[in-house]
Amino acid sequence: SQLNAQLEGWLSQADSTVGPAREHFCRHAGYTYCGACAAHAYKQVDPSITRRVFILGPSHHVPLSRCALSTAEVYRTPLYDLRIDQKVYADLWKTGMFERMTLQTDEDEHSIEMHLPYTAKAMESYKDEFSIVPVLVGALSESKEQEYGKLLSKYLADPSNLFIISSDFCHWGQRFRYTYYDENQGEIYRSIEHLDKMGMGIIEQLDPVSFSNYLKKYHNTICGRHPIGVLLNAVAELKKNGLDMNFSFLNYAQSSQCRNWSDSSVSYAAGALVFH
């Protein structure tokens, strides 16, 4: 009941400005840090048309060079159980491009897990009429991101499918071994924001090559860069077929404002992709 009240509170304060979204981009840290930010993305979901929710999250605990599927049939949440779409799983499995994650890996991985209660809440009014497709995304090469993007593009083109891309933005500080600082921006947290917003601007252009070049240049510690890369390649594939869409970020936040070299923070952003 406490979780339910939190989710309802955050969602009630967010605007459904751009929806209905076909894809949204969201963070996966503890709700205390970014629950309010996430609400801006979930508010764009239209449960009346959504029948399948794909959740693409990065692998934090196991080295993975491909993508992996769950061995479970149901993910339980404190709100209600979410059913994994076995038909889509069978189709993906047939491609030979996926491996199975162990139950231990599945339970240890928070990048998908943190989206489950929010998904359940956003879809509550149609809770018996949708399924989920969790996909754990490994450290993919650019060509692999292209392959998976191509494969998933047909699912993205279907208006009854929603894609959730799980990613935090900059992890800054000695503990993350990343301390990029552009003094021209003022205090450290301003430099982090400038760096993140540069990346966000590139994601909004929906250009996988520019995003890849940005990562090579700044090495920004965006943990979901591979799920983002897959999504951008899926979009590029659909654009070739003349589909028109645009992506916009709706909210940005940092877990704390870094002013000293001993500080650390994680940034969060929420955005949505809408088809025209």
N, C-alpha and C positions, 0 to 999 in steps of 0.2 A: 504493500500500500504506500510505503514511503517512496519507492522508486516511481510508482504510478503518478503520485502527486508531483514529484520533481519533473517528470517528463511533461505532464500537463501544464505545469507552470511555465516551463521554457517555451513550449509550443504556443502557448497563449500570448506570449510576448513577441513572437516572430510574425512577420508579414508573409502572406503567400503572394509575392510580387510578380513572379515570372512563370509560375507553373502552368499546366502540369509538366513536370520534368520527366524526361526520358532517362536521364542519368543524373546522379548528383555525387558531389565530391565532398568528402567529409573526413574529419580527424578520428583518431581512435584512442585518445588518452582517457584518463579517468573523468567521469562526468563532472566532478567538482571543478576541474580545470576548463572543460570545454563543452559541457552540456548545453549551455546557452548558445554557443556558436553553432553547434550541430543542429539546433532547432531550426535555424534559417534554411538549411537544406531540406530537412524532413518536412517542413511546412509546404514545400512545393510538390509533394507527392499527392497524386489523385488515386485514392484506393479503389474508386469505382471502375477504373479502367486497368488497374495493375493486377496481373494474374501471376507474375513470376518476378522474383527479386534476385538478381545476380549480385553477389557481394564479393568483390575482388580485393583481397588483402595481402600485404607483403609478408614474407616469412621472416620472423625475428629469431627463431630458435634453431632451425635446421638449415644447413646449406642445401640449396635447391636450385638446379639450373633450368628447370622446366616449371610447369604448373601442376598442382596436385588437387585431387578431389577427396572429399571426406568418405570415411567408411560407414558413417552413421546414416540413419534414415530420418532421424528427428533431432533437432536441437531444442533443448528445453530452456525456457526463460521464466522468470518469476511471474510474467503476465499470462502467457499461454505457450503451448508447444508450436514450433515452426517445422513444417514438413519439408524435407529435401526432395526436390523434383527428380525422381529416379529415371524418368523417361529422358530428360535432357542429359542427365548424368551418363546414361547408356550411350546416347548419341556422341557425347564428348569423348567418352572412353574408347569408342570405336575408331576414333581418329588416330589413336596410338601416340598422341601428343601429351598425354597426362599420366601421372603416377598417383598412387594412393598415399595419403598421409596416414601415419599410424594414429590410433586413438589418443596416445600420449601427446603427439605433436598437435593434434586438433585441440586438445584440452589446454595445452600450454599457450597456444597462440591467441593473443588478445585482439589482433587487427580485425578479425572477422567477428569475434565474440562481442566486442563493444558496440557493434551495430545491431545486434539481435533485439534487445529490448526496445530500441528506438523504432526498428522496423515493425515489431509487434504492435507498438503504440500507434504508429502512423497508419497501419493497415487494420486496426482493431475492428472497424465497422464491417470489414469483409474477411474476418479472420479464418473462415472455413473455405475461402475461395481462392487462395493463392498458395504458392510454394516458393521455396528459396533455392538458389543455386550457389553455394559457397565455393569459391575457387582460391586456393592459396597460390600466390604468384612468387616464383623464385627470382634469383638475380639473372634476369634474361639479357641476352645480347640484343643489340638493336634489330638484327634480322629476326630473332625469335619474337621480339615485341611485335614486329610486322606480321609474322605468321599467326600469332594468337589474335592480333587485331583483326586480321582478315577472317579468321575462323569465327570470331564472336560478332562480326559486323552484321551478319544476318539476324542475330538475336536482338541487337541494338536497333535494327530497323523496324522491329515489331513493336507497335505502340502499347501492347499489353505487357511488355517487359520493362522493368526498371533496373538500371545498373547503379550500384553504389561502389564508388572508388574510395577505398580506405587509406588515408594518408595524413600524417602530420606534416608540418612544414619544418622550418629550420630548427635543428637541435643545436643550440649554441652553448659553448663552455668547455672548460678543460676536460670534464667528465665525458663529453661527446667527442673529444679530440678535434674540435672545430671552433676556431676563434677568428674567423674572417672579420675584419673591421675596416670600414671606409670612414676615415676621420672627417671627411667633407660633409658627412650626414649628421654630425653632432654626436650625441651620446650613443653608446653601444646599441641600445635597443632600437634607436632610430635607424642605425646602419642595418640591423637585422631586418627591420620592417621594409626598408628600401630594397634590400636583396630579395626578400620574399615577394614583394609586390612586382618586382621586375619579372620573376618567375611566373607569378600569377597572370601578368599581362601577356606573357608568351603562351601560357595554357589557353587563355581566352582567344588567342589567334588560331587555336586548334591545329598547330603545325608541329608534328612530331620531330622534325629535323631541327627546328629552332630550339625546342625544349631540350633536345639531346646536346646541342651546342652550348646552351646555357649551363647545363650540368657539368660539361667538360671544362668550361671556363671558370666557374665559381665553386664547383664541388659542393653546392648547397646540400645539407644533410636532410633531404626530403625522403623520409623512409619509404613512402609509397611511390617512388619514382617509376618503378617498373609497372605497377598497375596503371599509373597515369599514362605511361608510354603505350601500353596495350590499348587503352581507351582512345588515345589520340590517333593511333593507327587504324582503329576500327572506324573512327569518324572520317579519316582521310579516305578510306575505302568507300564509304557511303557517299562522300562528296564527289568521287569519281563518277558515281551513278546519278549525279545531279540532285542529290538530296540537300536541302538547305537547313542549316541549324546554327544556333549560336550558344556560346557558353559565357556565363557571367558569374563572377564571385559576389557573394551577398554579405559576407562577414569575415572579419579577420581579428584574431586575438593572440596574445602571448601569455604564457603561464606566469611570467614575472618580467619586470623591466630591468634589464641588465645595465648596470652603470660601471661595474668594476670587473677586472679580469677574473676575480674569484667567483663571480655570479654565473648562473646558468639559466636557460629558459628553453621552452619548446613553443613553437608557433602553431596556430591552428587556423584553418580557413574553411569556409563552406561555400559551395557554388552549385550551379545547376545548368544542365544542358537542355535546351528546348528546340524542338523541330518546328519548322514553319510550313 
